[in-house]
Amino acid sequence: MNLLNPFLSYIKAEKLFTDRDRLLVAVSGGVAIKYDVPFFTTTFDTEAYAAHHKASIQVAARELRYNWFKNLLQQIQANIASKPLLLTAHHADDNVETIMMNFFKGSGINGLKGILPLQGQIARPLLFANKEQIIEFAKEKDLQYREDSSNNIDKYTRNFFRNSLIPGLQKVYPQVKENLAENARRFREINAVYNNAIRQIKSKMLVFAGNEVHLPVLKLSKTEALATVLYEIIKNYSFTPRQVMEVEKLLHSESGKYVESATHRILRNRKWLIITPIVQQDGSTYLIEQTDKAIAFSKGLLSIETAVFPGNISKDVNIAQVDAKNIQFPLLLRRWKKGDYFYPLGLGRKKKIGRFLTDLKLSLPEREQVWVLETNKKIIWVVGIRIDDRFKMLPSTQNTLQLNLRPAEQARAL
């Protein structure tokens, strides 16, 4: 069995490495001893690692193995000018098993690309050959090799595919392994075309605003293969394929409806779907004494100053000027809650803050960031939005309590 020519052809076709590259090869100790090459070995307590990280034995073994490879590459790279490559012995049969496992797991088109010939500093130059060809070549060249005894135990998922499922399929489709192996490159190329198309759609569709991502409802509704495109957009925000239909419903819902993942929320807000991180609510409350000059909280920096009324009132929403004689310390700074009410300046009557925020057309994420400042259980200021009419400045006012909010992004810049 002459594998040398197809081996060299495969390396050239996949552009895996050149004669100048330094290579770290995963081989058996017997081969290393025979050819007098440096050999590194280690052992792991895989079961302990799996238990600690709540992972399967297969996942634990892979993580331990590749973490060790990574450390070896870093040690070697520290002593040479170029980046070394790690060569592993993954072959065509491994690739067939991976493609089938990914297909049954529902990993989509991305999973069908299988094992990549080159991935970062890891190259796999034997993917062109199957296991039988490699064993035959090793025997002809009198190369010692070792096969893991656990390969015959079907309790591991890969072994079930290798020992039971694929042989069963071969009874119906004798060429199933060869067909999948031949299609592996085609699947990779299809995946590349697909990903390029998705990138183009995203570039035309997504509008980034700070930590928010905005999607135009009308444009999204007219997109072909909507479910597929939608999933490719939302999957990076911890949404699952099962949630795609829920998100699709937002395209036809009223403002205020939303769908949440473990980390993000997609909110229908008029003509947009808005993806925002789910902010863990800061349940803190802050007591502000008369001697306090400033207090930092999640919304920014709030400074407090009592002074003689200058006669003019600032129009800046981040500045509140109230009549000092009506203020009783300590003040309480907290997030607004359901049932809160105040008398908005200029309205002349009581209004619940929830309704007030709705009238301002604040989105759900914006509402969650609203704080209030109160004195003696009366709200002085919906911070950064409106003061209470009961505390406004009057012609008779002599002293003013001035409250300045410096938003978080401005405070950090100082």
C-alpha positions in Angstrom: 0.0 0.0 0.0 1.7 3.2 -1.2 0.3 6.1 0.7 3.2 8.5 0.1 2.0 10.0 -3.2 -1.6 10.6 -2.1 -0.3 11.9 1.2 1.9 14.5 -0.5 -0.9 15.4 -2.9 -3.4 15.9 0.0 -0.9 18.1 1.9 -0.4 20.2 -1.2 -4.2 20.4 -2.1 -5.2 21.4 1.4 -2.1 23.7 1.9 -1.4 22.1 5.3 2.3 22.8 5.7 5.6 23.3 3.9 9.1 21.9 4.2 10.0 24.9 6.4 7.3 24.3 9.0 8.2 22.8 12.4 5.9 19.9 13.2 4.8 18.3 16.4 3.4 14.9 15.5 1.0 12.8 17.6 2.5 9.2 17.1 3.0 6.1 19.1 6.0 5.7 21.3 7.2 2.8 19.3 7.6 4.8 16.1 9.3 7.6 18.0 11.9 5.2 19.5 12.5 3.5 16.2 13.3 6.8 14.4 15.0 8.4 17.4 12.8 11.5 17.6 11.9 13.4 20.7 8.8 11.9 22.4 6.5 13.6 25.0 4.1 11.7 27.1 1.7 12.4 30.0 -1.2 10.9 31.9 -4.5 12.3 33.2 -7.1 11.5 35.8 -9.9 11.7 33.2 -12.6 10.6 35.5 -11.8 13.1 38.2 -11.6 15.9 35.5 -15.0 14.8 34.1 -16.6 14.8 37.5 -15.3 18.2 38.4 -16.3 19.8 35.1 -19.5 17.8 34.8 -18.5 16.5 31.4 -18.7 13.2 29.7 -15.5 11.0 29.6 -15.2 11.6 25.9 -15.4 15.4 26.3 -13.1 15.4 29.3 -10.5 13.2 27.5 -10.5 15.5 24.5 -10.2 18.7 26.6 -7.3 17.3 28.6 -5.6 16.0 25.4 -5.8 19.3 23.5 -5.0 21.5 26.5 -1.8 19.5 26.8 -1.1 19.8 23.0 -1.6 23.6 23.3 0.9 23.8 26.2 3.5 21.8 24.2 3.0 24.0 21.2 3.6 27.1 23.3 6.8 25.6 24.8 8.1 24.8 21.4 7.2 28.1 19.9 9.1 29.9 22.7 12.3 28.4 21.3 11.7 28.9 17.5 11.0 31.8 15.2 7.8 30.4 13.5 4.6 28.9 14.8 4.8 25.0 15.0 2.0 22.8 13.8 0.5 19.8 15.6 -0.1 16.9 13.3 -2.8 14.3 14.4 -3.6 11.0 12.8 -7.3 11.5 12.2 -8.3 9.6 9.1 -11.2 9.3 6.7 -13.2 6.9 9.0 -13.0 9.4 11.9 -14.3 12.1 9.6 -17.3 9.9 8.5 -18.1 9.2 12.1 -17.9 12.9 13.0 -20.1 13.9 10.0 -22.8 11.3 11.0 -22.7 12.2 14.7 -23.1 15.9 13.9 -26.0 15.2 11.5 -27.9 13.2 14.1 -27.2 15.8 16.8 -28.9 18.4 14.6 -25.8 20.6 14.3 -26.9 21.8 10.8 -24.9 22.5 7.8 -21.9 23.6 9.9 -21.6 20.2 11.4 -21.5 18.5 8.0 -18.1 19.9 7.2 -16.7 17.3 9.6 -13.1 17.4 10.8 -11.1 20.2 9.2 -7.8 19.4 7.6 -6.3 22.6 9.1 -7.6 24.3 12.2 -5.3 26.9 13.8 -2.1 25.2 14.7 -3.6 21.7 14.2 -3.2 19.9 10.9 -4.6 16.5 10.0 -2.8 15.1 6.9 -4.3 11.6 7.0 -7.9 12.5 6.4 -7.6 11.3 2.8 -6.9 7.6 3.9 -9.2 5.2 5.7 -8.2 3.1 8.7 -7.6 -0.1 6.8 -5.2 1.6 4.4 -3.2 3.1 7.2 -3.0 -0.2 9.1 -1.9 -2.0 5.9 0.8 0.7 5.3 2.0 0.4 8.9 2.4 -3.4 8.6 4.3 -3.1 5.3 6.7 -0.7 6.9 6.9 -2.6 10.1 5.7 0.4 12.1 4.5 -0.3 15.6 1.2 1.2 16.6 -1.3 0.8 19.3 -5.1 0.8 19.2 -7.0 2.1 22.2 -8.8 -0.9 23.8 -11.8 1.4 24.6 -12.5 1.6 20.8 -14.5 -1.6 21.1 -16.8 -0.4 23.9 -20.1 0.8 22.6 -21.0 2.9 25.7 -19.1 5.8 24.0 -21.2 7.5 21.3 -18.4 7.4 18.6 -17.8 3.7 19.2 -21.5 3.0 18.7 -21.4 4.7 15.4 -18.2 3.0 14.5 -19.0 -0.5 15.6 -22.8 -0.8 15.2 -24.5 2.0 13.2 -22.1 2.3 10.3 -21.7 -1.5 9.8 -25.5 -1.7 9.8 -25.8 1.0 7.1 -23.1 -0.7 5.0 -25.4 -3.7 4.7 -27.8 -1.5 2.8 -25.4 1.0 1.3 -22.0 -0.8 1.0 -20.2 2.4 -0.1 -21.6 4.7 2.6 -18.2 5.4 4.2 -16.5 6.1 0.8 -19.4 8.3 -0.3 -19.4 10.4 2.9 -15.6 10.6 2.8 -15.6 11.8 -0.8 -18.3 14.4 0.1 -16.5 15.8 3.1 -14.6 18.4 1.0 -17.8 19.3 -0.9 -19.6 19.8 2.5 -16.8 22.1 3.6 -17.1 24.2 0.4 -20.9 24.3 0.7 -20.5 25.5 4.3 -18.0 28.2 3.1 -20.5 29.4 0.5 -23.3 29.3 3.0 -21.4 31.3 5.7 -20.4 33.9 3.1 -24.0 34.4 2.1 -25.1 34.7 5.8 -22.3 37.3 6.4 -23.6 39.4 3.5 -27.2 39.2 4.8 -26.1 40.2 8.3 -24.1 43.1 7.0 -27.2 44.5 5.2 -29.6 43.6 8.0 -28.0 44.3 11.4 -27.8 47.8 12.9 -25.6 48.0 16.0 -26.3 50.6 18.6 -24.1 50.2 21.7 -24.8 46.8 23.2 -28.0 46.5 21.2 -28.6 44.9 17.8 -31.5 46.2 15.8 -33.3 44.2 13.1 -35.8 45.9 10.7 -39.1 44.0 10.9 -40.2 44.7 7.3 -36.9 43.8 5.7 -36.6 40.6 7.8 -40.1 39.5 7.0 -39.3 39.6 3.3 -36.1 37.5 3.6 -36.0 34.2 1.9 -35.4 31.1 4.1 -36.4 33.2 7.0 -36.1 30.5 9.7 -32.5 29.7 8.6 -31.4 33.3 8.4 -33.1 34.1 11.7 -31.3 31.3 13.5 -27.9 32.3 12.1 -28.5 35.8 13.5 -29.8 34.8 17.0 -27.7 31.7 17.7 -24.8 33.8 18.9 -27.0 35.2 21.7 -27.8 31.8 23.3 -31.0 31.2 21.4 -31.8 27.6 20.4 -33.3 26.3 17.1 -36.5 25.6 19.0 -36.9 29.3 19.8 -36.8 30.4 16.1 -40.6 30.0 15.7 -41.2 32.1 18.8 -39.0 34.9 17.4 -40.7 34.7 14.0 -44.0 35.4 15.8 -42.5 38.7 17.0 -42.6 39.9 13.4 -46.4 39.9 13.6 -46.8 40.9 17.3 -47.4 44.3 19.0 -44.7 46.3 20.6 -43.5 45.1 24.0 -43.6 41.4 23.2 -40.3 39.6 23.7 -38.5 36.2 23.7 -35.6 35.5 26.1 -32.6 33.2 26.0 -30.3 32.5 29.0 -28.4 35.7 28.2 -30.4 37.9 25.9 -33.8 39.3 25.0 -35.3 39.9 21.6 -37.9 42.7 21.9 -40.5 43.9 19.4 -40.3 47.7 19.5 -42.4 49.2 16.8 -40.6 48.6 13.4 -37.7 46.8 15.0 -36.6 43.6 16.7 -34.0 44.7 19.3 -31.6 42.2 20.8 -30.2 43.2 24.1 -28.3 41.6 27.0 -30.4 40.6 29.9 -29.1 42.9 32.7 -29.1 41.4 36.1 -31.2 43.9 38.1 -29.2 45.8 40.7 -31.4 45.6 43.8 -29.2 48.1 45.6 -30.7 51.1 47.3 -28.6 54.1 48.3 -29.1 56.3 51.3 -27.9 59.8 50.7 -27.1 61.9 53.7 -26.9 65.7 53.8 -23.1 65.5 54.0 -22.8 63.4 50.9 -21.4 65.1 47.8 -21.7 62.4 45.3 -22.7 58.7 44.9 -21.8 56.2 42.2 -24.4 53.7 41.0 -25.1 51.6 37.9 -26.6 54.5 35.9 -23.7 56.9 36.6 -22.4 59.4 39.1 -25.0 61.5 41.0 -23.6 64.7 42.6 -25.6 66.7 45.2 -25.1 70.4 46.0 -27.1 72.9 48.0 -26.8 76.5 46.8 -28.5 79.9 46.6 -31.1 79.8 43.8 -29.4 81.4 40.8 -32.7 82.5 39.3 -32.5 80.4 36.2 -33.5 76.7 35.7 -31.4 74.3 33.6 -33.1 72.5 30.7 -30.7 69.6 30.9 -32.7 66.4 31.8 -29.6 65.2 33.7 -29.8 68.1 36.1 -32.6 68.4 38.6 -33.1 71.6 40.6 -35.6 71.4 43.5 -36.6 73.7 46.3 -34.3 72.8 49.2 -36.8 73.7 51.9 -39.1 70.8 50.8 -36.3 68.2 51.0 -35.8 66.0 54.1 -32.6 63.9 54.4 -31.7 61.2 54.0 -32.7 60.7 50.4 -33.3 57.3 48.9 -32.0 56.3 45.5 -33.5 53.1 44.0 -34.9 51.5 40.9 -38.5 52.3 40.2 -41.0 49.6 41.0 -44.6 48.7 40.1 -47.0 51.0 41.9 -44.7 53.9 42.1 -46.3 57.3 41.3 -45.4 60.9 41.2 -46.7 64.3 40.0 -44.8 65.0 36.7 -43.7 68.6 36.4 -46.2 70.5 34.3 -48.9 67.8 34.4 -50.6 69.0 37.6 -51.9 65.5 38.6 -50.6 62.2 39.9 -49.4 59.6 37.5 -48.1 56.1 37.9 -44.5 55.8 36.8 -45.2 52.7 34.7 -47.8 54.6 32.7 -45.6 57.6 32.5 -42.7 55.5 31.0 -45.2 53.9 28.5 -46.3 57.3 27.3 -42.7 58.2 26.7 -42.5 55.0 24.6 -39.5 53.7 26.5 -38.6 50.1 25.5 -38.4 47.3 28.1 -34.6 47.5 28.4 -34.8 51.3 28.8 -37.6 51.0 31.5 -35.4 48.5 33.4 -32.7 51.2 33.8 -35.0 53.8 35.3 -34.1 55.0 38.9 -36.0 57.3 41.2 -34.9 59.6 44.0 -37.2 60.1 47.0 -37.5 62.1 50.2 -39.7 61.0 53.1 -41.4 58.4 50.8 -42.2 61.0 48.1 -40.5 60.8 44.7 -38.5 63.9 43.9 -37.1 62.9 40.6 -37.4 60.2 38.0 -33.7 60.3 37.4 -32.7 61.8 34.1 -36.3 62.2 33.0 -38.6 64.4 35.0 -38.8 66.0 38.5 -41.9 66.0 40.7 -44.1 69.1 40.4 -44.3 69.3 44.3 -40.6 70.0 44.5 -40.3 72.5 41.7 -38.6 75.9 42.0 -40.9 78.9 42.8 -40.4 82.6 42.7 -40.1 82.5 46.5 -37.4 79.8 46.5 -34.2 80.9 48.2 -32.0 77.8 48.2 -31.9 75.0 45.6 -30.8 71.4 45.9 -29.1 70.7 42.6 -28.7 67.1 41.5 -26.4 66.4 38.6 -26.3 63.0 36.9 -23.2 62.1 34.9 -24.2 59.0 32.8 -21.9 56.0 33.3 -20.1 56.3 30.0 -19.2 59.9 30.7 -18.2 59.1 34.3 -15.8 56.4 33.1 -14.2 58.8 30.6 -13.1 61.1 33.4 
